[in-house]
Amino acid sequence: MVDPDDILGYVVVTAVVIVPVLAISARIALRPIVESIARLRELTASAASGQARALHAELDELRATTARLREEVRALREGEAFYRALQAPREVPPAAGGSTADGGTGA
């Protein structure tokens, strides 16, 4: 038969000696893995930050290009309207001393 004092002694030795030894061993074994995961997260965050900056720069460039193109289209439309107005047939005003509908007598 097993004495309850022996069981209690075994539990105390396990709790005092073996658990801390296992914890330290696990910490030593897992430390490189945890550091690698932390470093990977940092690199991922910095890469995402760099990509976000690059995308913002590209977006700003696209906005500037769009504004420039809109201005050019507006100028082209104005030029086209001007040339259309130049090419449109003009009405010639009647000459001051020219013929009139009543025979040119002016009376």
C-alpha positions in Angstrom: 0.0 0.0 0.0 1.2 3.5 -0.8 1.6 6.0 2.0 -0.1 9.4 1.5 3.0 11.1 2.8 5.0 9.6 0.0 2.5 10.9 -2.6 2.7 14.3 -1.0 6.5 14.3 -1.1 6.5 13.3 -4.7 4.1 16.1 -5.6 6.2 18.6 -3.8 9.4 17.5 -5.4 7.7 17.6 -8.8 6.3 21.1 -8.2 9.5 22.5 -6.8 12.2 20.9 -9.1 10.8 19.4 -12.2 8.3 22.0 -13.3 10.8 24.9 -13.2 13.4 22.8 -15.0 10.8 22.0 -17.7 9.8 25.7 -17.9 13.4 26.8 -18.4 14.0 24.1 -21.0 10.9 25.1 -22.9 11.9 28.7 -22.8 15.3 28.0 -24.1 13.9 25.7 -26.8 11.1 28.0 -27.9 12.9 31.3 -27.7 14.4 31.2 -31.2 11.0 30.3 -32.7 9.3 33.1 -30.9 12.0 35.6 -31.9 11.7 34.5 -35.5 7.9 34.9 -35.4 8.3 38.4 -33.9 11.0 39.3 -36.5 8.7 38.0 -39.3 5.8 40.2 -38.1 8.1 43.3 -38.0 9.3 42.6 -41.5 5.8 42.1 -42.7 4.6 45.3 -41.1 7.5 47.3 -42.5 7.1 45.8 -45.9 3.4 46.6 -45.8 4.2 50.1 -44.7 6.7 50.5 -47.6 4.1 49.2 -50.0 1.5 51.5 -48.6 3.9 54.5 -49.1 4.7 53.3 -52.7 1.0 53.0 -53.4 0.3 56.5 -52.0 3.1 57.9 -54.1 1.7 56.2 -57.2 -1.8 57.4 -56.4 -0.6 61.0 -56.1 1.2 60.7 -59.4 -1.9 59.3 -61.1 -4.0 62.1 -59.6 -1.5 64.7 -60.9 -1.5 63.0 -64.4 -5.3 63.0 -64.4 -5.5 66.7 -63.5 -3.0 67.5 -66.3 -4.9 65.4 -68.8 -8.2 67.1 -67.9 -6.5 70.5 -68.4 -5.2 69.5 -71.8 -8.6 68.1 -72.9 -10.2 71.4 -71.8 -7.6 73.4 -73.7 -8.1 71.2 -76.8 -11.9 71.7 -76.6 -11.5 75.4 -76.5 -9.1 75.3 -79.4 -11.4 73.1 -81.4 -14.3 75.5 -80.7 -12.2 78.4 -81.8 -11.2 76.8 -85.1 -14.8 75.7 -85.7 -15.9 79.3 -85.2 -13.2 80.4 -87.7 -14.2 77.9 -90.3 -18.0 78.6 -90.0 -19.5 80.6 -92.9 -19.8 84.2 -92.0 -22.7 86.5 -93.0 -21.4 89.4 -95.0 -22.9 92.7 -93.8 -24.5 94.7 -96.6 -22.2 97.4 -98.0 -23.1 101.0 -97.2 -23.4 102.2 -100.8 -24.5 98.9 -102.4 -27.7 97.9 -104.0 -30.9 97.8 -102.0 -34.2 95.9 -102.5 -35.9 99.0 -103.9 -33.6 99.5 -106.8 -30.8 101.3 -105.2 -32.3 104.8 -105.1 -32.6 104.9 -101.4 -35.9 106.8 -101.5 
